């Protein structure tokens, strides 16, 4: 790989082998490269290791065999605290189950990511960004509502805003439309792609729903690259 190509890679995976126990391999991926600023759709049915792959990329769980390089850092060379810092400052994560705090309102949930990780917003007018995200994601009239008063679609937009606040270089989305109906799913995707158009972060989105391919630059079948 040429130097310029290497420098432009947001994620590089080589010879990745992972299992939770010695008898049941979960991932066996020879190579996976994602360019900086690319939006990539990774699809496959349940049980093929989609969430595990995202947890490895984000450094939530360590890979003990192979190489994972994220935003220019080799994860195996980082300590637990260094992986936590990378994830907190550079990566936004949109969870399948939202993971919102029910006793906080919409604005407070969005602010949570930088309250925990101040490096995420260093040098930014963060309140302006929170306000802009609330407007862009159609949450203005819900700003001070507790999240348990919101619809599922509204909760998912709050989760999206929380992941986007700051200047994350990488956004990871784990089946975020799985609990949404068709209309809410389409709205969620359009809002997410609109934010990508503004910022050009690297977007890694996994789902079993292949209808979502149309929103992405590249689609990858996990069963095809996962040689278990």
N, C-alpha and C positions, 0 to 999 in steps of 0.2 A: 504494500500500500504506500502510495506517495505521501510525503510529509504533509502537504496541504490537505489531502483527503483525511489523513489521520487526525489532524488538528480540528477538522470540522465535524468529527464524530461526537455525538452526545452520549451514545452508549455503544460499547464494544464488548461482545461476549465471545469467548473462545473456550472450547473444550469444557463446557459446563456440565458437570454431573452432580446431581443432588438427589438425596433420599432422606426421609425422616427416620428410616431404619435400614438395616443392611439388606433386607429381603424385598423391599418394594421401591424400586427407583421411580422418581417422580419426573425428573427432567434429565435429558441427555441431548444437549444442543452443541453441535460442533462450532457454529459461528452465527452470530447475529449482530449486524451493524445498523445503527440508526443515526442519521445525520442530524446535526444541530438545526433546529427550526423546522424539522419534518413533522408532519402529523401522520401517525401510523396506527392502523387498526389490526389488532391481533385477535384472531377468532378461533373458536373451537368449542366443542361440547364440554359439559361439566366433567371433571375428573382428569383433564389433560394438563393440569398444572398452571393454569393462567394466573390465578392469584399468587401461587408460590413464586412464579417468575417475577411478578411485580414486587413481591416482598424482598426478593433477592436484589433486584435492581435498586430499590429504595434503601437497602441496607438494614431492613428490619430483621432479617435473618441472614447469617453469614453463609457464603458458599465455601466449602472446604476443598473443592476440586474444580480446577479451571480458573479462568480469569474473567472478572466483570469490572469494566472500567466505565465510570459514570462521571460526566462533566470533567473529564481529564484526570480523574482520581481512581486509582486501583483500590477497590474496596477491601481486598484482602490485606492491604498494607496499612489500613486505617484501624485505629482503636475503636472500641464501642462508642466512646464519647465523640470521636471525630466523625464517625458515621452519623451519629445523632445530629451533630452540627451541620453536616452536609444536607441531611434530610430537612432539618428545620429551616435552614436559610435559603436553600436553592431548589427544593422540590415541593410542589403542591400535590396533594393526594385527595382525590375524590372517591369516597368509599361507597360501596354498594349499599350499605345500611346507614349512610349519611353521618352517623356518629356526632350528631348535634347534642348540645347540652340543653335539656328541656327547661331548666329554670332560668336560662339566659334568654334575652330577646334576640331578634335578628341581628342587630348591629353588634351586640356583645359576642355572639357566636362568630361573626365574621372577624372581629378583632382578636379572637382567641389565638389564632396562629402566630401573631406577632407579639402578643402579650407573653406567650411562652418562649418565643424565639425573637428577641429584639433585633438580632442581626438581619433578620428578614427584611426589615424596612429602614435600615440605617440610611440616612440621607434623603429620605422620601417625605413628601407631604402626605403622610399616611391617612389622615382623616379625609383629605380630598379624594384619595383613591377609594377609600371605603364608600364615601358618598357617591362617587362616580359608578362604582360597581353596583350599588343598591339601585341606582337609576337604570343602568344598562340592563340589569337582570330583572327589571319590573318588580322591585320589592319595596318601592317608596312608601306605599300605604301600609306596609307591614313592618316597618323599621322597628317599632317598639313593642311588637307582639312577641310573646313567648312562642317558641317554635312548635310546641304541642298544639297551638291554635291554628297552625298552618296546614294547608293541604299537602299531600305527598309531593306534588310537583313544585310547590313553593319551598318545601324543605330541601328538595334537591338543588334548587337554585341558590339557597343559602350555603349549602355545602360547596357548590361551585365557587361562589364568591370567596369563601374562606380559603379555598385552595389557590385562588388567583391573586389574593392580596399580597402586596410586596412586589418583587420582581423575580419570581421563580423562573429558572431557566428550563425546568422540566416539570410538566404536569402529567401525573399518572392517574388514570381513571379506571376503576375496577368495576365493571358491569353497572355503571351508574344509572342506566335506563331500565334495568330489569324489573323494577317495581312501578314503572310509569306506563300509562296507557299511550296509545299511538299519538294523540295530539300533544300530550305533555312531553313525550319522548322527542318528537320533532322540534318542539319549541326549545327544549333543553339543548339539543344538538346545535340548533341554529345560533343560540346565544353563546355556546362554547366556541363555535367556529368563528363567530364575530370577534370574540376576545382574542382568539389565535391570530386573526387577520391584523389586529391592532398591534400585537406584541411579538408574534412569531417565535414563541417559546416552542420547545420540543414537546409534542403531545403523543403519549403512548396510551392507547385506549383499548381495553380488552372487553370482549362480549361474545356471547354465543349467537347473537342476532346479526346474521350476515347482511340484512337489509341496510345496516349502518355503513357499509363499505363506501357508499357514494360520497360520504363527507370527507374522505381521507385521500392523501396522496398515494399511499401504498397500503396494501392489505397482505397480511401474512397468516397462513394457516398454521397454528401451533402443532396440530397433529402431524403435519408434513415435515416440520423441522425438529420435532421432539422425537428422537429415535429410541424410545423405550420399548 
